[in-house]
Amino acid sequence: MHVLRVANPIPFSVLACLALAGCGQGPAPATPESAPKGSPAHIREVTAAVDDAALRNADARPGDWLTYGRNYREDRYSPLDGIHRENVGELGLAWTLDLGTKRGIQTTPLVVDGIMFLTGPWSVVYAVDVRKGTLIWQYDPGVYRGVGTRLCCGVSNRGPALYKGAVFVGTLDGRLISIDAADGTPNWEVMTVDPEGYQSITGAPRIANGLVLIGNGGAEFTARGYVSAYHADTGELAWRFYTVPGNPHDGFEHPDLKHAAATWTGSWWELGGGGTAWDSIAYDPDLDRVYIGVGNGTPWNRLRRSPEGGDNLYLSSIVAVDAGTGEYLWHFQTTPGDTWDYTATQHIMRADLGVEGDAESVIMQAPKNGFFYVLDGETGAFRSGAAFAYMNWATGLDANGRPIEREGARYEDGRKHRIAPSPHGGHNWQPMSYNPETGWVYIPAVEQIGSLRYDRDVPDRSRRRVNGGNGATNANNLSLYVEEVPELDPRAPKPGQAYGRLIAWDPVAQKLKWEVRHPHFYNGGLLSTAGGLLFQGDAEGAFKVRDTRTGDALWEFDVRSGAIAPPVTYLVDGEQYVTIVVGWGGGPGKRTKGVERLHPGTIYTFKLGGDAQSPEKLPPLERAVVALTTDATQLEIGMGYNLYMGHCVHCHGSAGGGGGEIPALAWSSEGMYGLLHEIVLDGLLLPEGMPSFDDKLTPLEVDLIKAYLLHVAEGIRAGTPSEESRRFLADAQRLADKA
């Protein structure tokens, strides 16, 4: 293994030679004097100048945030230093903008000359005048609000792309849309997925030399992953790279898939195989290649999709392809034969590290499996790796970077196994930041145990019920009965004992430098700056600034709701601003939260000396268990529980839990119970995102779900011990399976 060292970072003084004195901003494109800032003419002028040259040289314009990771390295490091350790205490609120949304916000805003573009729930796009803190335009692509039953992880969107006067967004229903940046009218749209399938888009598009790159999600259902490249000016498909092979009898779309197919067994293609590229796609303009982060298998459990084993390429891999043609170049698989939902879709970033005295371009990633990887950027060769999170599924990496699995980690023996990391991963989608001054990568990490079990004796009809008739396949891996059974690692933390970690990681030494723990495991993405600052929002509703060297908190602000989106920083008329868009939800945020009451989605923007008024803090919601009772039998409650697990738990979580952006149903009001048929079958709350289940559930089945919910409510009122409740429900499930 090569010895790594950090190459000398580019001094800010050198960057300043390209920039305006004292503020690090290169000259913005010329704008006609007659065009007021924020006018359509101004927006058209400044966004038209965001071309290939501008994106390649984003560091020459550090006052703008032009692409998802700020630059093509996707390092989320800003050389702006107007806000720094000594004056960060003077940071104040410049303005807020209430978006009026109720679901999770994961967007990275893009900013050019004071014009901001961002996305919200349901793939809605916003243009905002940063100088005024006002909305310029809003574009709603009209995603059907009942699409939620076909989604894994909420209705969030991670952001737009900007190129030559157009804003690009991928939508939940699988479209890629080009929008005129000046007025918000659509230029073109194209459907990128099978509209009858289960694939969706939550990731941000990327621009690569005139092409718009977009992947999709859906491997929890029935999906075959791919990345598509479209011509930015017309929407015409340029190429498509499939991440897993299809049916070999139908031939292969590109030659490398023949080799990939040899690593699979059985009839994997019948369920699609998975491998969706739902988040990280990185472009290297120097090599003109694209790095694709590939996701989990369909189903999760390899025993179900590839019964005789195999590495199942290119699941859980970083794949390099030619940017112009999509031709396969190389791959590195982080989790061979993935069976735990250990995706490699997490943030891929490039950096220049020193290797035995010579600077080398490397790729760095902290995927779900808990290992931090450094790869050769040109060849994909493994350079180094180490565990950054607690794990018990593997004991380390071999000389080629392949995980050394612990015996029994594949949960194929019928026992419940407590596996770490959980399917949420040691790190999920929330972006990291690499700071060339410290030489460290900052990671929003997770510590959590997942309970996994595959029991061949569970009837197929129970699996189908848990799948909910909606195509979901991940339930084949999860424990369907609720009682405790022997575990792989009794020493592992109990499920529910989860927490977040903000860590500083030395990618050269592969060692932890410092860490800060969060009470909640699901926290925001990161931004680091030349001012020695690290910015992050958290689940408890705090937006904090820390010292990059020590992790010490230097400043914080109450943003009312849990924050998961990453912040950005930029200049407007020579003054440095910081923006974070706050809105809790997405993935686990649907079912859990870290604040007493969630607030509407809001843009928070800060500057030195800002003194704007914060939005009103709403009082906690009063919550009481409904007084209704049920006379349902144990069999009926078991039938209702199975139906709840099949159709409701994915969004609402535990019926008696705390709820997240979507409520926990056992705490519902008497009025809600009275309208349950209208809500579930007639679509009464469809505009709010609650779909109709009239094609999946009968009125009798809705009554059975109601009986289960009222049983849970009775247990909460009575203070029934959890062990007693679990035993009752386990017996109820068995009765239902035999019925």
TAZI-V457325 format. One record per backbone hydrogen bond with DSSP energy under -1.0 kcal/mol. NH is the residue of the N-H (numbers start at 0). CO is the residue of the C=O. E is the energy in kcal/mol with one decimal. If there is no record, write none. Layout:
nh = <NH:NH>
co = <CO:CO>
e = <E:E>
This chain:
nh = <4:14:15:17:18:19:22:23:34:38:42:43:44:45:46:47:49:50:54:55:56:57:59:60:63:64:69:73:75:77:84:87:89:90:91:93:94:96:98:104:107:109:110:111:114:115:116:117:119:121:122:123:124:125:126:127:128:129:132:133:135:136:138:146:149:150:157:160:162:163:164:165:166:167:168:170:173:175:176:177:178:179:180:183:186:187:189:191:196:199:205:207:210:211:212:213:216:220:224:226:227:228:229:230:231:234:237:238:240:242:249:250:256:257:259:260:262:263:269:270:273:274:279:281:283:287:288:289:290:291:292:293:294:297:303:304:305:308:311:314:315:317:318:319:320:321:322:325:328:329:331:333:334:336:337:342:343:348:349:350:352:353:354:355:357:359:361:362:363:364:367:369:371:372:373:374:375:376:379:382:383:385:387:388:391:392:394:397:400:403:405:408:410:416:418:424:425:432:433:434:438:440:441:442:444:444:445:446:449:451:452:457:462:463:464:465:466:468:469:472:473:475:476:491:496:497:498:499:500:501:502:503:504:505:509:510:512:515:517:523:524:525:526:527:528:529:531:533:534:535:537:540:542:543:544:545:546:547:550:553:554:556:558:560:562:567:569:570:571:574:576:577:578:579:581:586:588:589:590:591:600:601:602:603:604:605:606:608:609:611:636:637:638:639:640:641:642:643:644:645:646:647:648:650:651:652:656:659:659:660:661:665:666:667:672:673:674:675:678:679:680:681:683:685:687:688:689:692:695:696:701:702:703:704:705:706:707:708:709:710:711:712:713:714:715:716:717:719:724:725:726:727:728:729:730:731:732:733:734:735:736:737:738>
co = <353:10:11:14:15:24:19:19:31:35:38:39:40:41:42:43:46:48:50:51:52:54:56:57:60:110:66:70:68:527:530:83:86:87:606:604:604:602:600:582:157:116:64:114:111:127:109:125:123:154:119:120:138:117:136:115:133:113:128:128:126:126:124:143:146:147:201:167:165:49:46:162:178:160:176:174:170:189:168:187:166:184:164:179:177:177:175:173:193:216:212:210:207:229:205:227:199:217:273:240:213:238:211:235:209:230:228:228:226:224:246:247:253:254:255:256:259:260:266:267:222:295:344:290:288:283:283:320:281:318:279:316:275:272:300:300:301:305:262:311:294:331:291:329:289:326:287:321:319:319:317:315:315:310:334:340:293:363:72:361:359:4:357:2:354:352:350:374:348:372:342:366:385:364:383:362:380:360:375:373:373:371:369:369:419:419:403:401:397:395:392:405:407:451:449:421:367:441:74:439:434:504:432:502:442:500:425:498:418:416:476:454:458:459:460:461:462:463:466:219:219:472:473:488:493:495:446:517:444:515:442:513:440:510:505:505:503:501:499:536:563:430:534:75:532:77:528:545:526:543:541:537:556:535:554:533:551:531:546:544:544:542:540:558:537:578:576:62:574:571:569:605:567:603:601:152:585:586:587:587:100:581:96:579:94:577:91:89:606:92:632:633:634:635:636:637:638:639:640:641:642:643:643:647:647:648:653:589:661:588:589:654:663:664:668:669:670:672:674:675:676:676:677:682:684:685:684:679:692:692:697:698:699:700:701:702:703:704:705:706:707:708:709:710:711:712:713:714:720:721:722:723:724:725:726:727:728:729:730:731:732:733:734>
e = <-2.9:-1.6:-2.6:-1.9:-1.2:-2.1:-1.7:-1.5:-2.1:-2.3:-2.8:-2.7:-2.0:-2.5:-2.4:-1.6:-1.6:-1.9:-2.3:-2.5:-1.8:-1.1:-2.0:-1.6:-2.1:-2.5:-2.5:-1.5:-1.9:-2.4:-1.3:-1.6:-2.5:-1.9:-2.7:-3.0:-1.6:-1.7:-2.9:-2.9:-1.2:-2.8:-2.4:-2.2:-1.7:-2.9:-2.7:-2.1:-2.4:-2.2:-1.0:-1.2:-2.8:-2.9:-2.6:-2.8:-2.9:-2.5:-2.7:-1.2:-3.4:-1.2:-3.0:-1.7:-2.3:-1.6:-3.0:-1.9:-2.5:-2.8:-1.8:-1.6:-3.0:-2.8:-1.9:-2.7:-2.3:-2.7:-2.6:-3.0:-2.8:-3.5:-2.4:-2.6:-3.6:-1.1:-2.2:-2.7:-2.1:-1.4:-1.8:-2.6:-1.0:-3.3:-3.4:-2.2:-3.5:-2.1:-2.8:-2.2:-2.7:-2.7:-2.4:-2.9:-2.4:-2.9:-3.6:-1.3:-2.7:-1.9:-2.2:-1.6:-1.9:-1.7:-2.0:-2.6:-2.0:-1.7:-1.8:-1.3:-2.8:-3.7:-2.3:-2.6:-3.0:-1.2:-1.6:-2.9:-3.4:-3.0:-2.3:-2.8:-1.1:-1.2:-1.3:-1.2:-3.4:-2.4:-2.1:-2.1:-2.4:-2.7:-2.3:-2.9:-2.5:-2.5:-2.1:-2.8:-2.7:-1.3:-2.2:-2.2:-1.3:-2.4:-1.0:-1.5:-2.4:-2.1:-2.3:-1.9:-2.3:-4.4:-3.6:-1.6:-1.7:-3.3:-3.1:-2.4:-2.8:-1.7:-1.6:-1.4:-3.5:-2.9:-2.4:-2.7:-2.8:-2.5:-2.3:-2.6:-1.6:-1.4:-2.6:-1.2:-2.1:-1.2:-2.8:-2.5:-2.0:-3.0:-2.9:-2.0:-1.5:-3.2:-3.3:-2.2:-2.5:-1.6:-2.4:-2.5:-2.6:-3.0:-3.3:-2.5:-1.4:-2.6:-2.4:-2.5:-3.0:-2.7:-2.4:-1.5:-1.5:-2.7:-2.0:-2.7:-2.5:-1.0:-1.4:-3.3:-1.2:-1.8:-2.1:-2.1:-2.2:-1.7:-1.9:-1.5:-2.6:-3.1:-2.3:-2.6:-3.2:-3.0:-1.6:-1.2:-3.2:-2.4:-2.9:-2.2:-1.3:-1.5:-1.3:-1.8:-2.0:-1.9:-1.4:-2.2:-3.1:-2.1:-1.6:-1.6:-2.8:-3.0:-2.7:-2.8:-2.3:-2.0:-3.0:-3.3:-1.3:-1.6:-2.6:-2.4:-2.2:-2.2:-1.8:-2.7:-2.4:-1.7:-3.0:-1.9:-2.7:-2.3:-3.2:-1.3:-2.5:-1.8:-1.4:-1.1:-1.9:-2.4:-2.5:-2.6:-2.3:-3.1:-2.3:-2.9:-1.9:-3.2:-2.4:-2.4:-2.4:-2.4:-2.6:-2.3:-2.0:-2.6:-2.8:-1.5:-2.2:-2.7:-2.1:-1.1:-2.7:-2.0:-1.9:-1.0:-2.2:-2.3:-1.7:-2.3:-1.1:-2.0:-1.9:-1.9:-1.1:-1.2:-2.5:-2.9:-2.5:-1.1:-1.9:-1.8:-1.3:-2.2:-2.0:-3.8:-2.0:-2.9:-2.1:-1.9:-1.8:-2.1:-2.3:-2.2:-2.0:-2.5:-2.6:-1.9:-2.2:-2.4:-2.6:-2.0:-2.0:-2.4:-2.3:-2.3:-2.1:-2.6:-2.2:-2.1:-2.4:-2.5:-2.2:-2.2:-2.6:-1.9:-2.2:-2.2:-2.4:-1.7:-1.1>
